[in-house]
Amino acid sequence: MKKSRPILWILIIAAVASAGYYGWQKFGASQAGKTQTAQKGPPRPPAVPVSVAPVQKVDFPVYLTGLGTVQGFNTVQVRTRVDGQIDKLAFREGQIVQQGELLVSIDPRPYQATLDQAKAKKAQDEASLANANLELQRAMKLGEFATAQRVDTQRSTVAQLTAQIAADEAAIANAQTQLDYTQVKAPITGVAGLRQVDIGNIVNASTQTGIVTISQVEPISVIFTAPEDQLPYITEGQKSGALKVIAFTTDGKKTLAEGKLAVINNQVDTSSGTIRLKAVFDNKDHTLWPGQSVSTRLLVRTLKDATVVPDDAVQHSTNGLYAYTVNQDNKAEVHKVKVSYAIDGHSVIEEGLSAGQQVITGGQFKVQPGSLVSTTVASSNPAQNKVRQE
C-alpha cells in the first residue's frame, strides 16, 4: 500500500498537466483565430446575380398604335328597280362576283309586253306620218286650187306625228330599260353576302329590303383613329409620300397586312380628341374582312441614332424613372432617365444614359447603388421593334 501511493500521485499530477496543456492549446488557437478575423474585417457580401444589356444607338421607327375596323372599299346593297317575281338566283352566298355579272332574274314578261306595245305604237304613228306627208304633197301640187289653210293644217299634222314618233321612241327606250332591269347585275366586283330573297319571292322597287350586299375586298380599307397631337407629325410625314400602315390581330401578335394611309378626316373629333384615318390594303390573300377589328400601327417617322434600352431596364419610383448600370468594377450605379417612346419591349431614352453602357434588365429588386453584381448578358435587338409615344 505504501509503495502504490507515490505511483497514484504521479498519475494524478500527469493527468492535471495534460489537461492544462490541452486547455492552453485550445485557448491560444481561439485567440489566434479572433486576431485573424479582426485583422480581415467583416465578411464580404456576395455578388448579386443580374442580367444586363447594352445601351444602343440605332435608327428607330416610330409607330402610332391604335384600334381600327375593316370596311369594304365599296359596299353596295343591291335592290331591284322593278317589281316582279324572282325566276332565278344566279349567285351563291359568299361568292366573289364580277362587275356586270347576273345576280337575279325577275319575270320579264310584263315588261316585254310593254316594250312590244311601244314598238307597235311607233309603227302606227310612222304609218300615219307617211300618210300625212302624202296629203301634204298633194295639197302643195294643187297650187292655187288648194287653200292656204289646208296646206298649213296638213303641215301641222305632219309636225304632230313627227313629234309623236319621237315620244314613241322615248317610250320604247323606257320600256327597254325596264326590261333590262329585270336582269339584276352586280354593280361592283366583290364578295356577295347572305341573300335576303329566294326564288319565287315578289320584290318591289319601293321596299328598303335589298336582295344581297356586295363588299369590295380587293382593295379593302381600315378606319382607325390617332391622337390629335400627332396630326402635325402625320401631315409632315405625308409630304414625302404615303405613310405605311400595318394591320395586326387585336392581340398584336400576328401581322395581317401592310398598306398605305389614304385619307385624313377633315375634322378632329372634339369629344375624344382624336382624328379618324383611313388606310387602304391590297388584301390579295383576303386576310382582312369587312367588320373585322384589328390593331393598327402607323409609321410617322424614324428617329436617327436613338438611344435604346430594353423596357425591363427602366424602373419606376416616386421620384420618377431610373435605371441601374454596371461600371468597370462590377458595381451598380443608378441613373435618372427620361423616356420618350416605348413599345414591344424597348424604350427610347432622351436623357440619363449613353451608348455603350451596360444596363441591368433583371434582378434589380436585390440591387442597391454600389452593390457588387455578377452579370449575364440579355439579348437585345431594338432596331427591329416598333414604338409608340408614351
Salt bridges, closest charged atoms under 4 A:
ASP59 OD2 - LYS304 NZ 3.95
ASP107 OD2 - ARG109 NH2 2.97
ASP125 OD2 - LYS121 NZ 2.74
GLU126 OE2 - LYS122 NZ 3.91
GLU135 OE2 - ARG138 NH2 2.50
ASP168 OD1 - LYS121 NZ 3.95
GLU169 OE2 - LYS122 NZ 3.34
ASP198 OD1 - ARG195 NE 2.98
GLU218 OE1 - LYS284 NZ 3.97
GLU218 OE2 - HIS286 NE2 2.52
GLU333 OE1 - HIS335 NE2 3.86
ASP344 OD2 - ARG297 NH1 3.00
GLU350 OE1 - LYS338 NZ 3.70
